[in-house]
Amino acid sequence: MSKPAKRFRAFISYSQRDKSIAKRVHKALETYRLPGGVQAEGVDRSRRIGRVFRDDEEMGASPDLGATLRGALEDTEALIVICSRRSAKSKWVNQEIAHFKRTGRADRIFAVIVDGAPDARHDRDQCFAPALRFEVDANGAVTDRPSEPLGLDLREQSFERLRVRLIAGLLNVAFDDLWNRDRRRRRVNNVIAAATVLFTLGLVGAMGAFWLNERVERTLVEARADIGEGRVSQALERLRPFEVWPNSAVEPTLRSVLGWARPIGEQVEAQGRPRLILYRGAVLILDPGGHLHDVSEIGGAPQRVLLARDQRRLVVIGESRTLVIDVATGAKLAEAENNGTTWGSYAFETPQGRLVILGVRPGSTLGSISYGAMTVSADGASAQRLDLMQRVGLESVWLDGACNGLFLGVRDAGAIGLPLVANGALSPIAYEATPIAQMLSATQVWRIESNAAGSPYEGNPFEAEAADLQAVNLFAEIGCHDLAADTGAEDLDPAIVVPVRLGVLSASGEGWQGIAAPPEQFRRMATPATEDGDGELRFWRSLPTPGGIAPETAAFDAVSGETLAFIEDRGNAGVRWAACRTNGQCAEVVSMHDGRRRYDLARSPDGRFLVVALGGGLIDLERLEVVSRELPTQQGTAYDFEPDQTQLTFVDEGDLVAYRPSAGGARWTRVEEISNAALLRGDVGFAGLVAFGAGEYLVVRENGAAVRFAGDGRALWQITYAGLGTVFGVRYSTDRRYVALIGASGLRLINSDTGLALSGLLRPPGWPAEESEAANCVSSVHVSNGGDLRLICASYPQAVAATWSPRPFTGDLATRTNALTCDANAGLSAVAALRRCLGR
């Protein structure tokens, strides 16, 4: 046979984010041997198809293709394009396709689709680069004339079939003939291979399988810890070598994680532009043109972000420095050192465009406060921090009617004036012993005696609380203007460029489905008369069920055939918890409202006993009487009923202790210490305990650290789950396989057998910002045996009634893994890593 007319049989064009797929295709083509009976031009005695070119280097800063790539493109017979949403945006892929077409070989382009769609309605889902979708003119420019490339979708066929299709196209041979001969050859080879390795497997199979299984299991343990602690890309990198291992235990883990983890590129695109991004310890801004700028010099995360009325000047206040940024370009316009000042008070804008932000910092003497103002010129070219005066002399604050001057009344010393001109530097002016009212027409904003005198302007404007800023802007009421948006006032305008923290834990309510009509067990029931006959009970609902199991699946709303209900009565005198029959007979636990106590509940698996954390009470629901008020249920302890015996187990001050009932259950007493495990020691309190029976437990701390103990006291796994904030409690499914960790920031679902995190941070719609309100919803979280979550909580103003279900990823594992591991290289800077994830 004659040699190929060109040096390369094919050239593979791809985005670096699809590198693993390109490598797989490259290896599959170069190692393939034609089956007997198939003849093709350019194939020698080796029966290989020839060399395939794949560039393995990152493109540098060059605006055009390098000489090496151009030479390879010109010396190749065909072009294979790995088509994805990333490659569709790659200028290098587009240039390689255009260069190939310009030389008149458009009919020798093969598109391998791994992600996205060629007929997508939205550009973000397009998988074909422009030069692939349209014709190219003689100069290599993309025209508006559509082109129809041959597309092979990897998601719709096996990789073996895709390989044969490519080779059939490259060699211009009939696919059906090649495919049938290839399959026959593989069947024969499989029989020969099976016979050949049978003896070998007998000798080393057991040892090899043991070693491989041990390696896989060790990798899974490490990956699960990474996933729980928020290092998802690193975990996927660990698992990548095993993702195609036959019958692998790795695949369920991969599909579970890929089902909830969102690639960083998708997160950025969903935010819109401009956008402030907190990523890998850096603060970045993505301008409307898609360019990234590093503004980490502000020091730490942004403390406050303000947008001027011209929608151009963005003021980003950090811990150490303030930057003024042009929203349109991301360019830095001005900067100022904070010098220890906290710029957390009122901000306003003058009619001429000068921005003013007020704040305070510790003074020069112990306990004193200095007042200051930050100003930004109307053109944004200058930002200036001004120290105005010490607290000891401030008597009043005045503003002239046109918002052209800010004046501070100094006790026994006249006033300090700050003229608010549009541009240029500002200097305070001292007016000695001159009453402001006599000096000019001015309006009093604040005065020390204003509250007593009934002034409508209350509170020191230099030390305002966030709630005051949101309620009213004192300066805007008198003649100045509100800014376009200000996070110091809790983001009054949704158009503000708020900081977005990138990471796989930012689920932010995704996937939650609202419940239009809560189940019957949760609707309010007719309230029976109380002992004093007033019938004024605040809450009346179904009894809680063990560990948050949904009532309709647990069926624990009755004891001895009687329907029971649960009462929570809050008033000035305290808080009352009770379980009642419909005739009004109740078993009560009464305690004063105490923020240091927990308001969680637990119920025994047989439904008879109910623990009310408030006050440490244990109620016998069959007798309707309190059998103990001395249980250690204060904040920082955790407890659960054992599933295989009548026992209540606590983790208290690092010890696992047991409480058991006397004969008949009339009294429960502490009978023994179960464990004194070193892993339970520490200063952090406990948020939850799940008892599995036979001495096995899952213990969760308030900081999200969890450990699963075996019956002999060994730790089966130990993981700290990230993103939850302070953890208040846990709820679990009937079989105790699925456990929901509930914290101030939201929820996370885990598999109690392995510790695998089955979700990122789940923040249901309406989830409260206040920790106390979120904590009161622990008992309203229910977990099914399939891992479904249901939250029905009405204990705070924005009531929540929603469900969430885990959805394993069903697409191509390699493609999704690539998208999520774009930033796994720890050596890249934040900007370089994010550019890589965005395909730029």
N, C-alpha and C positions, 0 to 999 in steps of 0.2 A: 504494500500500500504506500501511496505517496504521503509525504508529511503534510501537515496543515499549511495552507498558504500563508497564514499569519502565525506569529509567535504564541499568541494566547487563544484558546478556544472560547473563553468568555472573560468578561470583566464584571466584578460584582460591585455595584454602587449602593451605598447604605449610609444611614446616620450612625454616628458612633454609639448612640443609645440602643441601636439594634445590633450591636457588635456580636453578641453571642449567637444570634440567628445567622448572621452572615458567615461566621466561622463554621457553623454547622453545615450550611449549604456548601461552602468551599470544600470542606473535608469530604462531604458526601460525593461531590462531583469528581474530585481528583483521585479518589480511591476506587471509583466504580470501574468494573471490567464488563465489557459487553458479553452477554451470553453467546454460546455457540450458535452458528447459523445466521447471525445478524451481521450484515456487511455495511460499512459506512466509510465514507471518504475521510482520509486523514487519520485513520486508526491503524496503528502498527501491530506487531506481534504481541505486544503486552496487553492488547485489547483495552487499554485505557483511552479516554477521550482526549487527553492532552492537558496542558497547563491552564489553570484558572487564576486570574489576577484578583487579589483583594488587598487594597491599601490598608495597612494596619497602623497608620500614624494619624494623629490629630492634625487637622489642617491648621496652619499657622495664621499669621495676620495678613498673608498675601491676599490681594483682592481678586486674584484669578487662579486658575489651575496651574500647578507647577509643571515644569518640563517633563518630569518623570510620568506624571499622570496623563498628560497629553500624549506622550509617546506610547504608553500602554493602551490608551483608548484607540489610537490609530493602528495599533498592531494587534487588535483583537477582532475575532469574527462576530461576537455577539455581546450584548449588554444585558446583565441580569440586575434588576432594581428591586431591592428589598423595600416594599412600599408600606409605610405606616404614617401615622399622624406626625411623627417626628421627622421622617425623611421628606414629607411633603413640604416642610418648612425649611429644610436645609438648603442653603444656597449652593453648597458644593455638589449635592446630589443633582440639583437643577442644572448646574453648569455642565456636569458630566453627561447628562442626558442630551442637553442642547448641543454639546460638542459632537456627540455620537450621531445625532440626527443631521447635523449640518453637513456631514460627510456622506449623506445619502443612504444611511443604513437603518432607517426607522423601522423597517420590517424585521430587523434582527434584535429587537428589544423585547425582553420577557419580564413581566411584572409579577413578583411574588408578594401577594398581599398577606400581611401578618396582623394588621390593625387598621381600624378606621374603615372607610368605604369610598370607592371611586365616584359614586353618585351621591355623596353626602349633601344634605341641604345646607349645612353650616360649614364654614371654612375650617372650624376647629376639628371636625370629624373627617376631613378630606385626607385620603392616603396617597393620592397621586400628586407629584410635583407639577407645577405649571407646564414645564417643558414636556412632560409626559402626556398631559391632557390636551395640549394644543400643538399645532405644527410649528416648525422653526424655519426661519428664512435663511438665506445664504450667508448672512452675517452672524447667525447663531441667536438672533433675537426671537423671543416667543411671540407668535401672532395670536389672533383671535379665532383662527380656524381650528375647530375641534379635531382631535386625533383619537383613534380607537386602538390602544395597545392591547396585546394579549395578556389577560390577567389570570394568574393561577392563585387561588385562595387557599392558603395553608390551613385555615380554620375549618375548611369543608372537606378535607381529604387527609389521608395519612401522609406522613413524611416520605415513606417509601414510594407511594404513588406519585407524589409531587416530584421526587427525584427523577423517576423514570420519565415523567412528562417533560421535564426540563431537558433531559438528555435526548429524548426523541426529537424535540424542537431544535436543539443545538446541532444534531447530526443529520437532520432532515430524513428521519426514518419513521415508519408507521408506528404509532404509539401502541395499538392493540397487539401487534406482533411482538414488539419489544416487551410489553407488560406480561404477556402470557409466557414468553420464554424466560423472563426474569423470575416469575413465580415458580415455574417448574424447577428452575435451577435452585431456588431457595429451599424448595421442599426436599430436593435431593441432598443439598448441603446440610440441611437440618438433620436428616437421617444419619448421614455420615458423621456429622459433628456429634450427634447424640451417642453413637456407638464409640466414637473415638474418646470422648471425655468420660464415658461411664466408669472406666477403670480409674481414671484420674480423680474423679469425684469421690470414688470409694476411699481413696487414700487421703486426699486433702480437703474434700468437700466439707466435712464437719468442721475442720479447723478454720477454713476460709469463711464459711457461713457464720461461724461464731465471731470471728474477727470483724466481719462486715457489719453484723448486727450490733456488736458492741460499739463500733464506730458510729453507726447511724443513731443508736440510742444516746450516746454521749453528745452527739451534735444536736439532737432534738432537745436535750436538757438545756444546753447552752443557748440554743435559739429561743426556747420558750422564755428563758429569763430575759434575753434581749428584747423580745416582743413585749413582755409585761412592763419592762422598764423604759419603753419608748424608742428603742434602737432597732426599728423594724428593718431598715435597709441592711444593717449589719447582720441581722438574723437571716434574712433571705440570701445574703452572700454565703453564709455558712451552709445553708440548705441546698444551694444551687447545684453542687456536684451530685446530689442524690435525687434531683427532681425527675430524672428519667429512669431511675433504677426500677426494674420490674417489681410489681407488687410491693412497692415501697411504703413504709409507714410514714414517709415524709409527705406524700401527696395530700392526705387529709389536713395536715397542719398548714401546708402551703395554700390550699384552697380556702381554708377558714380565714387565714390572715388576709389573703388577697381579696376576700369578699368585703372587708370593711376598711382596709387601708387605702387611702386615696393618694395617688402619686402627687408629688409636689408640683409638677407642671400643671396638673389639672386644678389644684388648689389655687395657684396663681391666676390662671385664666378665668376661674370662676369669680375672682374678686373684682375684676375691672381695673381701670387705671384712671388717674394715678393711684398709687397705693404704697403705704409704708409697710415694710416687711421686716419682721423680727425672725432671724434665721441663723442658726449655728453661732449664736453669740454676737451677731452683727446686726446693725440697723441699716436697711437698704430702702431705696425708693425706686419704684418702677414708674417711669414717666409715661405719658400717653403714647409715645412712640415706641414703647417696649424696651427702652434702654434702662440699664441698672446703674444706680449710683450708691456708693457706700457713704453713709452719713453717721458711722459709728462714733465719730469724734464727739457726739453729744454726751457720751458716757452713759452706759447702761441703756435700759429700755426708756422710751419716751415717757416723761412724766405728764406732759400736757401737749396737745396739738391744737393750734388755732388757725383758722382760715380767714383771710381778710375779705372785705366785701367785694374787692375787685376780682375774687376767685383766682388770684395769681400768687399772692404772697402766702406761703405756708410757714408758720412759725412752729418749730419743733423744739420743745424744751426738754433737755435731758437732765441727768443728775449734776453734770459739771458745766455744760455749755448749752447755749441756745443758738440754733441755726435758722436763718431765713432762706427758704428755698423757693425757686421759681417752679410752680406746679407744672407748667407746660413743658419744661425742659429738664427738670431735676437739678438744674445748676444752683450752686450756693451763691446767694446774693450778699449775705452779711452774716456776722457771728458776734457773739458776746459771751464773756465768761459770767457764770452765775455767781461765783464767789460766795457760795454757801447760802444764797437766797432761795427760798421756796416760793416759786411764782404760782401760788395756788389761789389767789384772790380774784377780784373783779378785773375784767378786761373790757375795753371799749375802743371805739374808733372815732376820731374827730371828723368833722365834715370835710376837712382837707385831706383825709386819708392817713393821718398819723395813728399808729396803734399804740395803746398803753396797756400794760399788764402790771398789776400791783402785787406786792409780796413782802415777806418778812425774813429776817435772818437773825441769829443770835448776836447780841450787841457786844460792845467791848468790855463791859463789866458783867459780873456773874448775875444771871437772871434777867438781864436787860434784853430788849428787842430793838432792832433797827428796822425802820420802814424804808422800802425802796420801790422804784418804778423801772420797768423795762419799756423802752420805746423803740418802735420801728418806723423809719421814715416812709413817706407816701410812695417813694419810688423803690423802696426795699433795699436801697444801697447801703444803709447804715442801721445798726442795732446798737442801742446804748443802755447800759445799766447805771442807774443813779441811786446812790445812797442818800436818802432825804433827811432822816433825823432819828434820834433815839426815842424810845417809847415814853420815857419819863416826862417829855415835854409836850407830847401831842394832846391837844385839847379839842380840836375840831377839824373837819375837812370841808372845803368849799369848792365850788365849781362855778365859773362864770357862765352865763346863759348861753353863749355861743360855743361852748366846749373848747375855748381857746386857751384856757389856763386852769391849772389845778393848784389850790392853795391850802396849806396846812397851818392851822392856828397853833402857835407855840405859847404855852402858858407863860404869862408875864414877859413875853419877848416879841410880840407882834405876829409875823407870819413868814412862811417860806412859800414863794411862788414858783411854779413850773410852767412857763409858756409853752403851749403845744402847737408850735408851727409845723408846717407840712414836712419840710426837709431840713437837713443840717443838724449839727450837734445842739444839744440842749444844756443849759446851765441853770440850776436853781438860783433864784434871786431872793435875798433877805429883805423883808420890810420890818424894820425895827419899830416896835411900839406903835404900830399903826393898825387900828381895827380894820378888818377886811371889809366890813359893810360900808365903811367910810371911804375905802380906797377905790372900790368899783362895784358895779352891780353884780353880785354873786349870790348863789344859792347854797344854803348849808346842806351838806350831804350827811354829815355825822358830827355828833358832839357827845362828850362824855356824859352829860346830864340829859341826853335826848330821850332816853327811855322814861325817865321820871317825869320829864316835861311833856310826854305824849307825842314826841316827834314821829312822823310816819317812817323815818329812816332809822332802822334799828340795826345795831351791830357795827363793829369796826370794819370798814371796807377793806383794810389791809389784811384782815384775818378772817375772811368770810368762809363759811362752810359750803360744801358742794350743794347742799339743799338750798342754801340762800341764793347761790348763783343761778340755780335753775328756776327759783321762784320769781326773782326780779333782779334786774340789773339797775342798781341805784343810779349809775351815771347815765344810762340810756334814758331813764325817766326824766332827766333834767335837761337834756339837750345834746348828748352824745349819741352814737349809734352802736347797736349790737354788732358783733362780728358775724360773718356768714355762718360760722360754726365754731364750736369750742368744746373739746372733751372735758374741760374743767367744769362745764355745766351739764355733764352727762350726755354729751352729743345731742344737742337739741336739734340739729339739722343732720339728717341721714347722709347728706352729701359730703360730710367731713371725711378727710383722708385719715381714717383711724388706723392704728398699727394692727397688722394681722400677723399672728405667730404661726409660722409654717411648721407643720409636723403631722404625723399620722394620728395624733390624738385629738385633732380639732374636728370631731364629728359634728358638733354644734347642732344637734337635733335631727340630723339626716336619718331618713328611714323610719321615723316615727309616724304612726297613723292615728289620727284622732278617733276617739270613741264618741259617737253621736249620742248613744243612749247607754249609760253604764248598766251593768247587770243588775237584776232585781236585788241581789244581796247588798248593793251599795246605795240604793235609794233611801231617802229618809222615811222612817216608819212612824206610825202614830205613837206619840210619846205618852207613856202611862203616867199616872200621878205619882209624885214622889212622896216620901214619908210625911212631909209637911203639907202635902196636897197642892203645891203651887204649880206643878207641871211645867216648870220653866227650864227644863234641861236644854243645854246648848247643842249637843251632838247626840244623835241616836242612830246607830247603824249596826250592821252585822258584826258578830264576833270575829276578831282576827284569827287567822289560821296559822298553823306551824310554819315558821320560817318564810312566810310570805306566799305560801301555796294558795292558788286561787280557790275560793270557796266552792265553786261548782265542781271542781275536781277532787277536793279534799273531803267535802261533805261533813265538816265539823261544826256546823251551826247549831247543833242540838246535842243534848246529853240526856240519856234516859227518855228519849222521845219528845222532850220538851224543846220548844223554840226559845232561844235565848237572844238577847241583844246587848249591845255594849254602849255605855254612856261615858261621855267626857263632858264634864260641867266645869266651866271656868268662870270665875268671877273675882271680885275684889277680895273676897275672903280666902281664896285659894283655888286649888284645882282638885276636882273629884273624879276618880275613875271607878266604874262599877260594872258588874255583869248582872243583868236583870231578867226575870221572867216577865211575860206580858201582863201578868197580874200586878206588877209593880214591886214584887219582892226582889231585893238587890243585895249583892255582896259588894261592899265598898272598901276602897282604900283612899284615904284623904291625906293630902299633903299641901303645904303652902307652895305657891309657884316659886320654883328655885331654878335659875338658869344653869346651875352646876349639875343638875340631875337629868337623867335621860328619860325620854317619853316613849321608849320602845316597849314592845310586848312580845311574849313568846307563849306558845301553847303546846301542851304535851301531845305526842302522836295519837293517843287515844281520845284526845279532845276534852279530858276531864279537868286538867289543871291549867291555870292561866297565871303567868308571871307578869306583874305590872311593874315596870322598872321604877316608876315614880314611887318612892317610899319603900321599895324593897318588899312589896306584898305578893303573896302567893294565894290564889283563890281556888278553892275546890268548887268547881262549877256544878257538881252533882249535889253537894250539900248546900251550895250557895252560902259559903262562909269562908272567912279568911283563916288560913291555917298557919301563916307565918308573915311577920312584918319585918324580919331581921335579915333578909337575904342581902348579900353584897352587890347591889345593882347600881351603885353610883357610877358616874362617868369614869371611864378608864378600866372598867371590868367588862367581862363578856360572859355569856352563858348560853346553854342549850340543853334541851331534854335529850336523853339518850334514846335511840330508836329501838334498842333491843332489850331494855329493862327500864323499870320505873326509877329513874335517877335524874337529877338535875345537876349538871356539871358547870363549874365556874372556872375561869382563869382570873385569879385575883392576886395582884402584886407578884406576878411571875410564877405562881403555883397553880396547878390544876387540882381542884378540890371537888368533892362530891357531896350532895345533899340527897338524903333518901327519906321516904315517909315511914312513920311508925305504922303499926297495924291499923288498917282502915283508912290510912291517909290523913288522920286528924292533925298531925304535926310533922313537919320536915326538919331534920337536924343534920348538921355537918358531921359526917361519919369517918372520913378518911382523906388523906392527902394522896392524890394519884401520882403526881409527878413534880419534880423539882428541876425541870429541864433548863439548862443554861441558855438555850435559845429563847426562852421566855423572859429573860432578865433584861432590864433596861429602863430608861426613864420615860419612854413613850407609852401612853395608855393603850388599852385594848378596845377594839371596836366591834369585834364579832368572834363567835366560836361556832363551829359546825361539828357536831358529834356524829360519827359514822358507825359507832358500835365497835365492839371488840377492842376498845382502847385506842381507836384511831380518831384524830381530830385535825381540823383546820383552824388555825388561830390567825386573826387579822388584827393588826395594830392600827392606831389612828393615823399613822403616816403612810398607810398603804402597804406596809411590809406584811407578808403572809408566809406561813410555814405549815406544811402538811406533815403530821406525825404518823408513823406506823405504830402498831400495837406495842412494840418493844421500845418505843421512845425515840427511834431514829427519825431523822428528817428525810422524808421522801423527796421533797423539793422545797425551795425557799426563794421567793421572788418579791420584789418591791414594785407595786403597780403604780405607774406614773400618771400624773394629770388629774387626780381626784381631789386634791386639796385635803382638808381634814376629813377622814373617813368616820361616819357616824354609826354604821351598822351594816349587816349582811342579811340577805334573804336567799332562800334556796328552793330548788324543785323538790317534789315528793321523793324522788330517788336520791336526792342530795348530790347529784352529779353536776348540776349547774348552779353556780353561786353568783349573785349580784352584789358587788361592792358599791355602797352608796356613800358619796362624799359631798362636800360643799359645792364642787364644780360640776357634779353629774354622777353617772353610773358607769361601771364596767362589768361585763359578764365574763366569767372564767370557767374553765373546766376543772373541777376539784380533783379529778384523778391525776391530771398531768400538770396543772397550773397554767395551761395555755390560755392566753387572753383571747376570748372569742369576739371582742369588740374593742374599738378605740374608746375615747371618752364620749359617752352618750349623754347629751344634754337635752332633755325633753322640752318641747315648746312651753314657755311660761315658767321654766325652772327658776326659782327665786335666787336673787343675788345675796340675800341675807342668810348666813349660816343657820341661824335659829329656825328660820322658816323651812329651809331644806331638810334640817334634821327631823322635823315633825312629820316628814313624809316617808320615813323609813318603813313604817308598818303598812304603807299603802302600795309597796312594790311587791308584785307577785311574779313568780317564775314557774313556767311549765316544764314538763319533762322533756320537751323538745327545745328548751332554751329560750322560748318566747318570754318577753317581759311585758308586764302590764302595770301601769301606774295610774292610780285613781286617788288623787289627793286634793282635798278641798280646805286644807288648813292654812292656806295663805291666799292673798287677794286674787292672783291669777291661777285659778284652779286648773289642775292637770288631769286629763283623762286620755291616755294614749297607750298604744302598743308598739312594740318593736320586735322584729324577728331576725335571727342570724341568717344570712344568705351566703353560702359558700360560692366562691368564684367558679364559673362554669366554662370560661373561655380558655384560650391558650396560656398555659402556665408561664412559658418562657417569655412571651411578650409582656405580660403583666409584671413579671418579676423584674425584667429590664427597666420598666418604667419606674418601679419603686426602689431600685438600687442605683439610680442615676447619681446619687450623692454619697455612695458608700465609701468613696476614696477620701479618707480623712486628711490627706495631704493637700487637697484643693482648698483654696480660700472660699469664703462664703459667696463672693461674686462669681468665681469660676464654677463652683458647684451648682449654683442656681442657673447660670447660663447653660451649663450642661443639661440640667433637668428641663430647661425650656427649649432645648434644641437649637441654641444660638452659638 
